[in-house]
């Protein structure tokens, strides 16, 4: 069975469209979750990381999430509430 370049192109576009929809749904879910938990995006990312990997210091979290240590300390303080 011969695959035509046009068929491949159409399939790639369809997959890209589906991926974009999934990404948008994930982002919407994360925004809703953050609102419900009363945390910002960085706080939510920190919580996700901690749930996956276990305990971390603010320095470790800041490196993993790409924020300053000072900012991560504030996030951890807010989460500890």
C-alpha positions as CSV (number, residue, x, y, z in Angstrom):
1,X,0.0,0.0,0.0
2,X,1.5,3.3,-1.1
3,X,1.1,6.3,1.3
4,X,0.7,9.5,-0.6
5,X,2.5,12.7,0.6
6,X,-0.9,14.5,0.7
7,X,-2.3,11.8,3.0
8,X,0.6,12.2,5.4
9,X,0.2,16.0,5.3
10,X,-3.5,15.7,6.2
11,X,-2.7,13.3,9.0
12,X,-0.1,15.5,10.4
13,X,-2.4,18.5,10.4
14,X,-5.2,16.5,12.1
15,X,-2.8,15.2,14.8
16,X,-1.5,18.8,15.4
17,X,-5.1,20.0,15.7
18,X,-5.9,17.3,18.2
19,X,-2.7,18.0,20.2
20,X,-3.6,21.7,20.3
21,X,-7.1,20.9,21.7
22,X,-5.7,18.5,24.3
23,X,-3.2,21.2,25.4
24,X,-5.9,23.8,25.7
25,X,-8.1,21.5,27.8
26,X,-5.1,20.7,30.0
27,X,-4.4,24.4,30.5
28,X,-8.0,25.1,31.3
29,X,-8.1,22.3,33.8
30,X,-4.9,23.6,35.5
31,X,-6.4,27.1,35.7
32,X,-9.6,25.8,37.3
33,X,-7.6,23.6,39.7
34,X,-5.4,26.5,40.7
35,X,-8.5,28.7,41.3
36,X,-10.2,25.9,43.4
37,X,-7.1,25.3,45.4
38,X,-6.5,29.1,45.7
39,X,-2.9,28.9,44.4
40,X,-1.1,30.5,41.5
41,X,0.5,28.6,38.6
42,X,3.9,28.3,40.3
43,X,2.2,27.0,43.5
44,X,0.3,24.4,41.4
45,X,3.5,23.4,39.6
46,X,5.3,23.1,43.0
47,X,2.5,20.9,44.4
48,X,2.6,18.7,41.3
49,X,6.3,18.3,41.6
50,X,6.2,17.5,45.3
51,X,3.4,14.9,44.7
52,X,5.5,13.2,42.1
53,X,8.9,13.3,43.7
54,X,8.4,13.7,47.4
55,X,10.0,16.3,49.7
56,X,12.2,18.9,48.2
57,X,13.9,22.0,49.5
58,X,12.9,25.5,48.1
59,X,16.3,25.5,46.4
60,X,15.6,22.2,44.6
61,X,12.1,23.3,43.7
62,X,13.4,26.6,42.3
63,X,15.9,24.8,40.1
64,X,13.3,22.3,38.8
65,X,10.6,25.0,38.2
66,X,12.9,27.7,36.9
67,X,12.2,30.4,39.4
68,X,14.4,32.2,41.9
69,X,15.0,30.7,45.4
70,X,13.3,33.8,46.9
71,X,10.2,33.4,44.8
72,X,10.0,29.7,45.6
73,X,10.4,30.4,49.3
74,X,7.3,32.7,49.1
75,X,5.4,30.0,47.2
76,X,6.3,27.4,49.8
77,X,5.3,29.8,52.6
78,X,1.9,30.4,50.9
79,X,1.3,26.7,50.4
80,X,2.2,26.0,54.1
81,X,-0.3,28.7,54.9
